[in-house]
Amino acid sequence: MFQISACLLTLIGVVLIYVTTRHQRLLSTSHPKIIAMLGGCLLLFALLSWMQLLTTTAAIFVWIFTFITMMISIPFSTLIRFRRGK
């Protein structure tokens, strides 16, 4: 259960950080920077969830790995356009 919550917290935290940047393509306008702080708090909660499961070094490694992987994949996922009519 902690794995799922840690992955979801990381995903939500990364999305909240992403939508505050001005070059994001997910929404039409960017959100205020306080949303990025909320995303950072969720990322810290994700780290705490990983620390419940793993040793400290393994938890930090997995947390950084999932954070970086999602920070790379979220902007690339916005490039996919589903076209209707083809």
PDB file of N, CA, C and O in Angstrom:
ATOM      1  N   MET A   1       0.822  -1.202   0.000  1.00  0.00           N
ATOM      2  CA  MET A   1       0.000   0.000   0.000  1.00  0.00           C
ATOM      3  C   MET A   1       0.865   1.264   0.000  1.00  0.00           C
ATOM      4  O   MET A   1       0.515   2.270  -0.618  1.00  0.00           O
ATOM      5  N   PHE A   2       1.999   1.194   0.704  1.00  0.00           N
ATOM      6  CA  PHE A   2       2.875   2.366   0.734  1.00  0.00           C
ATOM      7  C   PHE A   2       3.520   2.613  -0.630  1.00  0.00           C
ATOM      8  O   PHE A   2       3.818   3.757  -0.972  1.00  0.00           O
ATOM      9  N   GLN A   3       3.741   1.545  -1.416  1.00  0.00           N
ATOM     10  CA  GLN A   3       4.315   1.742  -2.747  1.00  0.00           C
ATOM     11  C   GLN A   3       3.361   2.531  -3.623  1.00  0.00           C
ATOM     12  O   GLN A   3       3.771   3.453  -4.329  1.00  0.00           O
ATOM     13  N   ILE A   4       2.087   2.168  -3.577  1.00  0.00           N
ATOM     14  CA  ILE A   4       1.097   2.850  -4.404  1.00  0.00           C
ATOM     15  C   ILE A   4       0.934   4.299  -3.962  1.00  0.00           C
ATOM     16  O   ILE A   4       0.860   5.205  -4.792  1.00  0.00           O
ATOM     17  N   SER A   5       0.879   4.510  -2.652  1.00  0.00           N
ATOM     18  CA  SER A   5       0.722   5.887  -2.166  1.00  0.00           C
ATOM     19  C   SER A   5       1.951   6.727  -2.484  1.00  0.00           C
ATOM     20  O   SER A   5       1.820   7.904  -2.821  1.00  0.00           O
ATOM     21  N   ALA A   6       3.140   6.146  -2.385  1.00  0.00           N
ATOM     22  CA  ALA A   6       4.351   6.902  -2.704  1.00  0.00           C
ATOM     23  C   ALA A   6       4.403   7.259  -4.185  1.00  0.00           C
ATOM     24  O   ALA A   6       4.784   8.375  -4.538  1.00  0.00           O
ATOM     25  N   CYS A   7       4.027   6.327  -5.051  1.00  0.00           N
ATOM     26  CA  CYS A   7       4.018   6.616  -6.489  1.00  0.00           C
ATOM     27  C   CYS A   7       2.952   7.646  -6.839  1.00  0.00           C
ATOM     28  O   CYS A   7       3.196   8.530  -7.661  1.00  0.00           O
ATOM     29  N   LEU A   8       1.790   7.546  -6.235  1.00  0.00           N
ATOM     30  CA  LEU A   8       0.737   8.536  -6.501  1.00  0.00           C
ATOM     31  C   LEU A   8       1.102   9.916  -5.973  1.00  0.00           C
ATOM     32  O   LEU A   8       0.852  10.922  -6.637  1.00  0.00           O
ATOM     33  N   LEU A   9       1.693   9.970  -4.779  1.00  0.00           N
ATOM     34  CA  LEU A   9       2.127  11.264  -4.244  1.00  0.00           C
ATOM     35  C   LEU A   9       3.193  11.889  -5.130  1.00  0.00           C
ATOM     36  O   LEU A   9       3.191  13.099  -5.354  1.00  0.00           O
ATOM     37  N   THR A  10       4.107  11.062  -5.635  1.00  0.00           N
ATOM     38  CA  THR A  10       5.141  11.577  -6.529  1.00  0.00           C
ATOM     39  C   THR A  10       4.523  12.071  -7.828  1.00  0.00           C
ATOM     40  O   THR A  10       4.891  13.135  -8.324  1.00  0.00           O
ATOM     41  N   LEU A  11       3.594  11.314  -8.378  1.00  0.00           N
ATOM     42  CA  LEU A  11       2.949  11.723  -9.630  1.00  0.00           C
ATOM     43  C   LEU A  11       2.186  13.027  -9.456  1.00  0.00           C
ATOM     44  O   LEU A  11       2.318  13.934 -10.278  1.00  0.00           O
ATOM     45  N   ILE A  12       1.404  13.133  -8.412  1.00  0.00           N
ATOM     46  CA  ILE A  12       0.631  14.360  -8.179  1.00  0.00           C
ATOM     47  C   ILE A  12       1.564  15.534  -7.902  1.00  0.00           C
ATOM     48  O   ILE A  12       1.330  16.640  -8.390  1.00  0.00           O
ATOM     49  N   GLY A  13       2.620  15.305  -7.123  1.00  0.00           N
ATOM     50  CA  GLY A  13       3.584  16.366  -6.839  1.00  0.00           C
ATOM     51  C   GLY A  13       4.282  16.867  -8.090  1.00  0.00           C
ATOM     52  O   GLY A  13       4.472  18.072  -8.257  1.00  0.00           O
ATOM     53  N   VAL A  14       4.663  15.956  -8.965  1.00  0.00           N
ATOM     54  CA  VAL A  14       5.330  16.342 -10.203  1.00  0.00           C
ATOM     55  C   VAL A  14       4.370  17.104 -11.115  1.00  0.00           C
ATOM     56  O   VAL A  14       4.761  18.095 -11.732  1.00  0.00           O
ATOM     57  N   VAL A  15       3.126  16.655 -11.207  1.00  0.00           N
ATOM     58  CA  VAL A  15       2.149  17.359 -12.045  1.00  0.00           C
ATOM     59  C   VAL A  15       1.905  18.765 -11.501  1.00  0.00           C
ATOM     60  O   VAL A  15       1.797  19.718 -12.271  1.00  0.00           O
ATOM     61  N   LEU A  16       1.818  18.896 -10.179  1.00  0.00           N
ATOM     62  CA  LEU A  16       1.604  20.227  -9.599  1.00  0.00           C
ATOM     63  C   LEU A  16       2.794  21.147  -9.847  1.00  0.00           C
ATOM     64  O   LEU A  16       2.617  22.342 -10.082  1.00  0.00           O
ATOM     65  N   ILE A  17       3.984  20.606  -9.795  1.00  0.00           N
ATOM     66  CA  ILE A  17       5.162  21.421 -10.102  1.00  0.00           C
ATOM     67  C   ILE A  17       5.183  21.775 -11.588  1.00  0.00           C
ATOM     68  O   ILE A  17       5.540  22.893 -11.961  1.00  0.00           O
ATOM     69  N   TYR A  18       4.802  20.822 -12.428  1.00  0.00           N
ATOM     70  CA  TYR A  18       4.836  21.062 -13.876  1.00  0.00           C
ATOM     71  C   TYR A  18       3.845  22.129 -14.316  1.00  0.00           C
ATOM     72  O   TYR A  18       4.165  22.937 -15.187  1.00  0.00           O
ATOM     73  N   VAL A  19       2.655  22.150 -13.736  1.00  0.00           N
ATOM     74  CA  VAL A  19       1.649  23.117 -14.195  1.00  0.00           C
ATOM     75  C   VAL A  19       1.953  24.545 -13.746  1.00  0.00           C
ATOM     76  O   VAL A  19       1.278  25.476 -14.185  1.00  0.00           O
ATOM     77  N   THR A  20       2.943  24.740 -12.887  1.00  0.00           N
ATOM     78  CA  THR A  20       3.300  26.097 -12.484  1.00  0.00           C
ATOM     79  C   THR A  20       4.352  26.720 -13.398  1.00  0.00           C
ATOM     80  O   THR A  20       4.603  27.923 -13.315  1.00  0.00           O
ATOM     81  N   THR A  21       4.969  25.924 -14.266  1.00  0.00           N
ATOM     82  CA  THR A  21       5.956  26.498 -15.180  1.00  0.00           C
ATOM     83  C   THR A  21       5.259  27.182 -16.344  1.00  0.00           C
ATOM     84  O   THR A  21       4.154  26.795 -16.724  1.00  0.00           O
ATOM     85  N   ARG A  22       5.887  28.175 -16.899  1.00  0.00           N
ATOM     86  CA  ARG A  22       5.230  28.941 -17.962  1.00  0.00           C
ATOM     87  C   ARG A  22       5.314  28.244 -19.313  1.00  0.00           C
ATOM     88  O   ARG A  22       4.582  28.605 -20.234  1.00  0.00           O
ATOM     89  N   HIS A  23       6.191  27.252 -19.452  1.00  0.00           N
ATOM     90  CA  HIS A  23       6.331  26.563 -20.734  1.00  0.00           C
ATOM     91  C   HIS A  23       5.569  25.247 -20.782  1.00  0.00           C
ATOM     92  O   HIS A  23       5.778  24.444 -21.691  1.00  0.00           O
ATOM     93  N   GLN A  24       4.699  25.021 -19.826  1.00  0.00           N
ATOM     94  CA  GLN A  24       3.950  23.764 -19.805  1.00  0.00           C
ATOM     95  C   GLN A  24       2.875  23.777 -20.873  1.00  0.00           C
ATOM     96  O   GLN A  24       2.369  24.832 -21.254  1.00  0.00           O
ATOM     97  N   ARG A  25       2.529  22.575 -21.358  1.00  0.00           N
ATOM     98  CA  ARG A  25       1.529  22.462 -22.424  1.00  0.00           C
ATOM     99  C   ARG A  25       0.309  21.690 -21.966  1.00  0.00           C
ATOM    100  O   ARG A  25      -0.538  21.330 -22.784  1.00  0.00           O
ATOM    101  N   LEU A  26       0.204  21.431 -20.682  1.00  0.00           N
ATOM    102  CA  LEU A  26      -0.913  20.652 -20.168  1.00  0.00           C
ATOM    103  C   LEU A  26      -2.174  21.501 -20.045  1.00  0.00           C
ATOM    104  O   LEU A  26      -3.262  21.056 -20.409  1.00  0.00           O
ATOM    105  N   LEU A  27      -2.029  22.718 -19.533  1.00  0.00           N
ATOM    106  CA  LEU A  27      -3.149  23.642 -19.365  1.00  0.00           C
ATOM    107  C   LEU A  27      -2.899  24.892 -20.194  1.00  0.00           C
ATOM    108  O   LEU A  27      -1.786  25.116 -20.669  1.00  0.00           O
ATOM    109  N   SER A  28      -3.923  25.695 -20.364  1.00  0.00           N
ATOM    110  CA  SER A  28      -3.760  26.895 -21.194  1.00  0.00           C
ATOM    111  C   SER A  28      -2.970  27.987 -20.477  1.00  0.00           C
ATOM    112  O   SER A  28      -2.234  28.733 -21.124  1.00  0.00           O
ATOM    113  N   THR A  29      -3.106  28.097 -19.154  1.00  0.00           N
ATOM    114  CA  THR A  29      -2.342  29.083 -18.387  1.00  0.00           C
ATOM    115  C   THR A  29      -1.641  28.378 -17.234  1.00  0.00           C
ATOM    116  O   THR A  29      -2.068  27.314 -16.785  1.00  0.00           O
ATOM    117  N   SER A  30      -0.569  28.983 -16.768  1.00  0.00           N
ATOM    118  CA  SER A  30       0.150  28.394 -15.639  1.00  0.00           C
ATOM    119  C   SER A  30      -0.490  28.841 -14.327  1.00  0.00           C
ATOM    120  O   SER A  30      -1.156  29.874 -14.264  1.00  0.00           O
ATOM    121  N   HIS A  31      -0.280  28.058 -13.304  1.00  0.00           N
ATOM    122  CA  HIS A  31      -0.849  28.335 -11.988  1.00  0.00           C
ATOM    123  C   HIS A  31       0.150  29.083 -11.117  1.00  0.00           C
ATOM    124  O   HIS A  31       1.330  29.150 -11.461  1.00  0.00           O
ATOM    125  N   PRO A  32      -0.297  29.649  -9.989  1.00  0.00           N
ATOM    126  CA  PRO A  32       0.627  30.380  -9.123  1.00  0.00           C
ATOM    127  C   PRO A  32       1.676  29.462  -8.495  1.00  0.00           C
ATOM    128  O   PRO A  32       1.510  28.243  -8.441  1.00  0.00           O
ATOM    129  N   LYS A  33       2.744  30.071  -8.030  1.00  0.00           N
ATOM    130  CA  LYS A  33       3.882  29.318  -7.501  1.00  0.00           C
ATOM    131  C   LYS A  33       3.569  28.611  -6.186  1.00  0.00           C
ATOM    132  O   LYS A  33       4.314  27.714  -5.793  1.00  0.00           O
ATOM    133  N   ILE A  34       2.509  28.977  -5.503  1.00  0.00           N
ATOM    134  CA  ILE A  34       2.151  28.295  -4.260  1.00  0.00           C
ATOM    135  C   ILE A  34       1.776  26.845  -4.546  1.00  0.00           C
ATOM    136  O   ILE A  34       1.927  25.982  -3.682  1.00  0.00           O
ATOM    137  N   ILE A  35       1.289  26.575  -5.749  1.00  0.00           N
ATOM    138  CA  ILE A  35       0.961  25.212  -6.150  1.00  0.00           C
ATOM    139  C   ILE A  35       2.239  24.375  -6.246  1.00  0.00           C
ATOM    140  O   ILE A  35       2.223  23.184  -5.936  1.00  0.00           O
ATOM    141  N   ALA A  36       3.334  24.987  -6.672  1.00  0.00           N
ATOM    142  CA  ALA A  36       4.614  24.277  -6.727  1.00  0.00           C
ATOM    143  C   ALA A  36       5.089  23.918  -5.323  1.00  0.00           C
ATOM    144  O   ALA A  36       5.679  22.857  -5.124  1.00  0.00           O
ATOM    145  N   MET A  37       4.842  24.780  -4.362  1.00  0.00           N
ATOM    146  CA  MET A  37       5.206  24.463  -2.981  1.00  0.00           C
ATOM    147  C   MET A  37       4.379  23.294  -2.460  1.00  0.00           C
ATOM    148  O   MET A  37       4.889  22.445  -1.728  1.00  0.00           O
ATOM    149  N   LEU A  38       3.117  23.251  -2.831  1.00  0.00           N
ATOM    150  CA  LEU A  38       2.268  22.125  -2.455  1.00  0.00           C
ATOM    151  C   LEU A  38       2.786  20.834  -3.099  1.00  0.00           C
ATOM    152  O   LEU A  38       2.789  19.780  -2.462  1.00  0.00           O
ATOM    153  N   GLY A  39       3.216  20.915  -4.340  1.00  0.00           N
ATOM    154  CA  GLY A  39       3.810  19.759  -5.006  1.00  0.00           C
ATOM    155  C   GLY A  39       5.084  19.303  -4.323  1.00  0.00           C
ATOM    156  O   GLY A  39       5.332  18.103  -4.210  1.00  0.00           O
ATOM    157  N   GLY A  40       5.898  20.248  -3.866  1.00  0.00           N
ATOM    158  CA  GLY A  40       7.108  19.893  -3.128  1.00  0.00           C
ATOM    159  C   GLY A  40       6.795  19.201  -1.810  1.00  0.00           C
ATOM    160  O   GLY A  40       7.491  18.267  -1.410  1.00  0.00           O
ATOM    161  N   CYS A  41       5.748  19.660  -1.140  1.00  0.00           N
ATOM    162  CA  CYS A  41       5.322  19.000   0.107  1.00  0.00           C
ATOM    163  C   CYS A  41       4.854  17.574  -0.161  1.00  0.00           C
ATOM    164  O   CYS A  41       5.141  16.664   0.616  1.00  0.00           O
ATOM    165  N   LEU A  42       4.135  17.385  -1.260  1.00  0.00           N
ATOM    166  CA  LEU A  42       3.703  16.036  -1.610  1.00  0.00           C
ATOM    167  C   LEU A  42       4.890  15.133  -1.942  1.00  0.00           C
ATOM    168  O   LEU A  42       4.872  13.938  -1.646  1.00  0.00           O
ATOM    169  N   LEU A  43       5.914  15.708  -2.553  1.00  0.00           N
ATOM    170  CA  LEU A  43       7.118  14.922  -2.826  1.00  0.00           C
ATOM    171  C   LEU A  43       7.815  14.514  -1.530  1.00  0.00           C
ATOM    172  O   LEU A  43       8.352  13.410  -1.438  1.00  0.00           O
ATOM    173  N   LEU A  44       7.812  15.385  -0.542  1.00  0.00           N
ATOM    174  CA  LEU A  44       8.399  15.018   0.752  1.00  0.00           C
ATOM    175  C   LEU A  44       7.583  13.933   1.447  1.00  0.00           C
ATOM    176  O   LEU A  44       8.144  13.053   2.100  1.00  0.00           O
ATOM    177  N   PHE A  45       6.262  13.993   1.308  1.00  0.00           N
ATOM    178  CA  PHE A  45       5.425  12.926   1.858  1.00  0.00           C
ATOM    179  C   PHE A  45       5.679  11.607   1.134  1.00  0.00           C
ATOM    180  O   PHE A  45       5.612  10.537   1.739  1.00  0.00           O
ATOM    181  N   ALA A  46       5.969  11.687  -0.158  1.00  0.00           N
ATOM    182  CA  ALA A  46       6.313  10.477  -0.904  1.00  0.00           C
ATOM    183  C   ALA A  46       7.626   9.891  -0.389  1.00  0.00           C
ATOM    184  O   ALA A  46       7.769   8.673  -0.286  1.00  0.00           O
ATOM    185  N   LEU A  47       8.577  10.760  -0.066  1.00  0.00           N
ATOM    186  CA  LEU A  47       9.833  10.277   0.512  1.00  0.00           C
ATOM    187  C   LEU A  47       9.588   9.584   1.842  1.00  0.00           C
ATOM    188  O   LEU A  47      10.191   8.550   2.127  1.00  0.00           O
ATOM    189  N   LEU A  48       8.717  10.140   2.643  1.00  0.00           N
ATOM    190  CA  LEU A  48       8.397   9.492   3.914  1.00  0.00           C
ATOM    191  C   LEU A  48       7.722   8.140   3.701  1.00  0.00           C
ATOM    192  O   LEU A  48       7.947   7.206   4.471  1.00  0.00           O
ATOM    193  N   SER A  49       6.908   8.034   2.675  1.00  0.00           N
ATOM    194  CA  SER A  49       6.287   6.744   2.369  1.00  0.00           C
ATOM    195  C   SER A  49       7.330   5.717   1.944  1.00  0.00           C
ATOM    196  O   SER A  49       7.266   4.554   2.344  1.00  0.00           O
ATOM    197  N   TRP A  50       8.294   6.153   1.129  1.00  0.00           N
ATOM    198  CA  TRP A  50       9.363   5.227   0.741  1.00  0.00           C
ATOM    199  C   TRP A  50      10.198   4.827   1.937  1.00  0.00           C
ATOM    200  O   TRP A  50      10.675   3.695   2.008  1.00  0.00           O
ATOM    201  N   MET A  51      10.384   5.740   2.881  1.00  0.00           N
ATOM    202  CA  MET A  51      11.190   5.422   4.059  1.00  0.00           C
ATOM    203  C   MET A  51      10.483   4.436   4.988  1.00  0.00           C
ATOM    204  O   MET A  51      11.140   3.772   5.791  1.00  0.00           O
ATOM    205  N   GLN A  52       9.172   4.330   4.893  1.00  0.00           N
ATOM    206  CA  GLN A  52       8.455   3.321   5.665  1.00  0.00           C
ATOM    207  C   GLN A  52       8.718   1.918   5.128  1.00  0.00           C
ATOM    208  O   GLN A  52       8.631   0.938   5.868  1.00  0.00           O
ATOM    209  N   LEU A  53       9.037   1.826   3.854  1.00  0.00           N
ATOM    210  CA  LEU A  53       9.230   0.526   3.220  1.00  0.00           C
ATOM    211  C   LEU A  53      10.680   0.069   3.160  1.00  0.00           C
ATOM    212  O   LEU A  53      10.976  -1.109   3.361  1.00  0.00           O
ATOM    213  N   LEU A  54      11.576   0.999   2.886  1.00  0.00           N
ATOM    214  CA  LEU A  54      12.958   0.653   2.559  1.00  0.00           C
ATOM    215  C   LEU A  54      13.930   1.266   3.565  1.00  0.00           C
ATOM    216  O   LEU A  54      13.545   2.072   4.412  1.00  0.00           O
ATOM    217  N   THR A  55      15.186   0.871   3.454  1.00  0.00           N
ATOM    218  CA  THR A  55      16.204   1.533   4.255  1.00  0.00           C
ATOM    219  C   THR A  55      16.387   2.957   3.744  1.00  0.00           C
ATOM    220  O   THR A  55      15.879   3.307   2.679  1.00  0.00           O
ATOM    221  N   THR A  56      17.098   3.761   4.485  1.00  0.00           N
ATOM    222  CA  THR A  56      17.200   5.186   4.161  1.00  0.00           C
ATOM    223  C   THR A  56      17.834   5.420   2.796  1.00  0.00           C
ATOM    224  O   THR A  56      17.309   6.191   1.991  1.00  0.00           O
ATOM    225  N   THR A  57      18.953   4.764   2.531  1.00  0.00           N
ATOM    226  CA  THR A  57      19.618   4.995   1.248  1.00  0.00           C
ATOM    227  C   THR A  57      18.795   4.461   0.084  1.00  0.00           C
ATOM    228  O   THR A  57      18.720   5.104  -0.963  1.00  0.00           O
ATOM    229  N   ALA A  58      18.187   3.311   0.248  1.00  0.00           N
ATOM    230  CA  ALA A  58      17.352   2.759  -0.816  1.00  0.00           C
ATOM    231  C   ALA A  58      16.118   3.629  -1.039  1.00  0.00           C
ATOM    232  O   ALA A  58      15.698   3.823  -2.179  1.00  0.00           O
ATOM    233  N   ALA A  59      15.537   4.154   0.035  1.00  0.00           N
ATOM    234  CA  ALA A  59      14.360   5.017  -0.095  1.00  0.00           C
ATOM    235  C   ALA A  59      14.704   6.298  -0.837  1.00  0.00           C
ATOM    236  O   ALA A  59      13.942   6.740  -1.697  1.00  0.00           O
ATOM    237  N   ILE A  60      15.826   6.889  -0.517  1.00  0.00           N
ATOM    238  CA  ILE A  60      16.235   8.124  -1.204  1.00  0.00           C
ATOM    239  C   ILE A  60      16.523   7.850  -2.675  1.00  0.00           C
ATOM    240  O   ILE A  60      16.168   8.650  -3.541  1.00  0.00           O
ATOM    241  N   PHE A  61      17.171   6.715  -2.957  1.00  0.00           N
ATOM    242  CA  PHE A  61      17.458   6.355  -4.344  1.00  0.00           C
ATOM    243  C   PHE A  61      16.172   6.157  -5.136  1.00  0.00           C
ATOM    244  O   PHE A  61      16.038   6.703  -6.231  1.00  0.00           O
ATOM    245  N   VAL A  62      15.232   5.394  -4.610  1.00  0.00           N
ATOM    246  CA  VAL A  62      13.977   5.123  -5.311  1.00  0.00           C
ATOM    247  C   VAL A  62      13.179   6.408  -5.471  1.00  0.00           C
ATOM    248  O   VAL A  62      12.560   6.629  -6.512  1.00  0.00           O
ATOM    249  N   TRP A  63      13.188   7.257  -4.447  1.00  0.00           N
ATOM    250  CA  TRP A  63      12.464   8.524  -4.509  1.00  0.00           C
ATOM    251  C   TRP A  63      13.037   9.423  -5.602  1.00  0.00           C
ATOM    252  O   TRP A  63      12.284   9.991  -6.393  1.00  0.00           O
ATOM    253  N   ILE A  64      14.339   9.553  -5.652  1.00  0.00           N
ATOM    254  CA  ILE A  64      14.976  10.384  -6.684  1.00  0.00           C
ATOM    255  C   ILE A  64      14.735   9.790  -8.066  1.00  0.00           C
ATOM    256  O   ILE A  64      14.469  10.520  -9.020  1.00  0.00           O
ATOM    257  N   PHE A  65      14.829   8.460  -8.175  1.00  0.00           N
ATOM    258  CA  PHE A  65      14.607   7.804  -9.466  1.00  0.00           C
ATOM    259  C   PHE A  65      13.191   8.029  -9.970  1.00  0.00           C
ATOM    260  O   PHE A  65      13.004   8.367 -11.138  1.00  0.00           O
ATOM    261  N   THR A  66      12.192   7.851  -9.118  1.00  0.00           N
ATOM    262  CA  THR A  66      10.810   8.049  -9.563  1.00  0.00           C
ATOM    263  C   THR A  66      10.531   9.518  -9.865  1.00  0.00           C
ATOM    264  O   THR A  66       9.801   9.835 -10.804  1.00  0.00           O
ATOM    265  N   PHE A  67      11.111  10.412  -9.070  1.00  0.00           N
ATOM    266  CA  PHE A  67      10.937  11.847  -9.303  1.00  0.00           C
ATOM    267  C   PHE A  67      11.505  12.251 -10.664  1.00  0.00           C
ATOM    268  O   PHE A  67      10.841  12.940 -11.438  1.00  0.00           O
ATOM    269  N   ILE A  68      12.719  11.826 -10.949  1.00  0.00           N
ATOM    270  CA  ILE A  68      13.359  12.205 -12.215  1.00  0.00           C
ATOM    271  C   ILE A  68      12.634  11.555 -13.395  1.00  0.00           C
ATOM    272  O   ILE A  68      12.446  12.184 -14.436  1.00  0.00           O
ATOM    273  N   THR A  69      12.231  10.302 -13.227  1.00  0.00           N
ATOM    274  CA  THR A  69      11.524   9.617 -14.307  1.00  0.00           C
ATOM    275  C   THR A  69      10.211  10.314 -14.635  1.00  0.00           C
ATOM    276  O   THR A  69       9.868  10.478 -15.806  1.00  0.00           O
ATOM    277  N   MET A  70       9.486  10.719 -13.620  1.00  0.00           N
ATOM    278  CA  MET A  70       8.210  11.394 -13.867  1.00  0.00           C
ATOM    279  C   MET A  70       8.409  12.820 -14.373  1.00  0.00           C
ATOM    280  O   MET A  70       7.616  13.305 -15.181  1.00  0.00           O
ATOM    281  N   MET A  71       9.458  13.496 -13.908  1.00  0.00           N
ATOM    282  CA  MET A  71       9.722  14.847 -14.416  1.00  0.00           C
ATOM    283  C   MET A  71      10.103  14.823 -15.894  1.00  0.00           C
ATOM    284  O   MET A  71       9.904  15.811 -16.601  1.00  0.00           O
ATOM    285  N   ILE A  72      10.646  13.705 -16.363  1.00  0.00           N
ATOM    286  CA  ILE A  72      10.960  13.567 -17.783  1.00  0.00           C
ATOM    287  C   ILE A  72       9.732  13.140 -18.569  1.00  0.00           C
ATOM    288  O   ILE A  72       9.496  13.639 -19.670  1.00  0.00           O
ATOM    289  N   SER A  73       8.946  12.220 -18.015  1.00  0.00           N
ATOM    290  CA  SER A  73       7.843  11.639 -18.786  1.00  0.00           C
ATOM    291  C   SER A  73       6.607  12.534 -18.863  1.00  0.00           C
ATOM    292  O   SER A  73       5.874  12.466 -19.850  1.00  0.00           O
ATOM    293  N   ILE A  74       6.355  13.360 -17.868  1.00  0.00           N
ATOM    294  CA  ILE A  74       5.158  14.220 -17.906  1.00  0.00           C
ATOM    295  C   ILE A  74       5.230  15.219 -19.067  1.00  0.00           C
ATOM    296  O   ILE A  74       4.248  15.330 -19.800  1.00  0.00           O
ATOM    297  N   PRO A  75       6.327  15.949 -19.279  1.00  0.00           N
ATOM    298  CA  PRO A  75       6.355  16.856 -20.441  1.00  0.00           C
ATOM    299  C   PRO A  75       6.273  16.120 -21.779  1.00  0.00           C
ATOM    300  O   PRO A  75       5.665  16.623 -22.724  1.00  0.00           O
ATOM    301  N   PHE A  76       6.882  14.927 -21.869  1.00  0.00           N
ATOM    302  CA  PHE A  76       6.788  14.176 -23.118  1.00  0.00           C
ATOM    303  C   PHE A  76       5.388  13.645 -23.350  1.00  0.00           C
ATOM    304  O   PHE A  76       4.967  13.506 -24.498  1.00  0.00           O
ATOM    305  N   SER A  77       4.664  13.348 -22.295  1.00  0.00           N
ATOM    306  CA  SER A  77       3.304  12.837 -22.473  1.00  0.00           C
ATOM    307  C   SER A  77       2.358  13.921 -22.994  1.00  0.00           C
ATOM    308  O   SER A  77       1.324  13.607 -23.585  1.00  0.00           O
ATOM    309  N   THR A  78       2.700  15.179 -22.782  1.00  0.00           N
ATOM    310  CA  THR A  78       1.844  16.246 -23.312  1.00  0.00           C
ATOM    311  C   THR A  78       2.028  16.439 -24.811  1.00  0.00           C
ATOM    312  O   THR A  78       1.228  17.122 -25.450  1.00  0.00           O
ATOM    313  N   LEU A  79       3.069  15.847 -25.374  1.00  0.00           N
ATOM    314  CA  LEU A  79       3.291  15.974 -26.822  1.00  0.00           C
ATOM    315  C   LEU A  79       2.415  15.040 -27.623  1.00  0.00           C
ATOM    316  O   LEU A  79       2.259  15.221 -28.831  1.00  0.00           O
ATOM    317  N   ILE A  80       1.837  14.040 -26.970  1.00  0.00           N
ATOM    318  CA  ILE A  80       0.985  13.092 -27.662  1.00  0.00           C
ATOM    319  C   ILE A  80      -0.367  13.752 -27.926  1.00  0.00           C
ATOM    320  O   ILE A  80      -1.044  14.203 -27.002  1.00  0.00           O
ATOM    321  N   ARG A  81      -0.727  13.798 -29.141  1.00  0.00           N
ATOM    322  CA  ARG A  81      -2.016  14.372 -29.527  1.00  0.00           C
ATOM    323  C   ARG A  81      -2.877  13.245 -30.087  1.00  0.00           C
ATOM    324  O   ARG A  81      -2.467  12.523 -30.996  1.00  0.00           O
ATOM    325  N   PHE A  82      -4.068  13.110 -29.533  1.00  0.00           N
ATOM    326  CA  PHE A  82      -5.007  12.129 -30.046  1.00  0.00           C
ATOM    327  C   PHE A  82      -5.894  12.835 -31.060  1.00  0.00           C
ATOM    328  O   PHE A  82      -6.665  13.732 -30.719  1.00  0.00           O
ATOM    329  N   ARG A  83      -5.771  12.418 -32.293  1.00  0.00           N
ATOM    330  CA  ARG A  83      -6.513  13.066 -33.367  1.00  0.00           C
ATOM    331  C   ARG A  83      -7.790  12.288 -33.658  1.00  0.00           C
ATOM    332  O   ARG A  83      -7.785  11.063 -33.782  1.00  0.00           O
ATOM    333  N   ARG A  84      -8.852  13.020 -33.760  1.00  0.00           N
ATOM    334  CA  ARG A  84     -10.140  12.417 -34.095  1.00  0.00           C
ATOM    335  C   ARG A  84     -10.351  12.499 -35.594  1.00  0.00           C
ATOM    336  O   ARG A  84      -9.901  13.440 -36.248  1.00  0.00           O
ATOM    337  N   GLY A  85     -11.029  11.520 -36.119  1.00  0.00           N
ATOM    338  CA  GLY A  85     -11.346  11.537 -37.521  1.00  0.00           C
ATOM    339  C   GLY A  85     -10.368  10.778 -38.392  1.00  0.00           C
ATOM    340  O   GLY A  85     -10.563  10.719 -39.606  1.00  0.00           O
ATOM    341  N   LYS A  86      -9.335  10.199 -37.830  1.00  0.00           N
ATOM    342  CA  LYS A  86      -8.379   9.403 -38.622  1.00  0.00           C
ATOM    343  C   LYS A  86      -8.514   7.957 -38.299  1.00  0.00           C
ATOM    344  O   LYS A  86      -7.797   7.129 -38.862  1.00  0.00           O
TER     345      LYS A  86
END
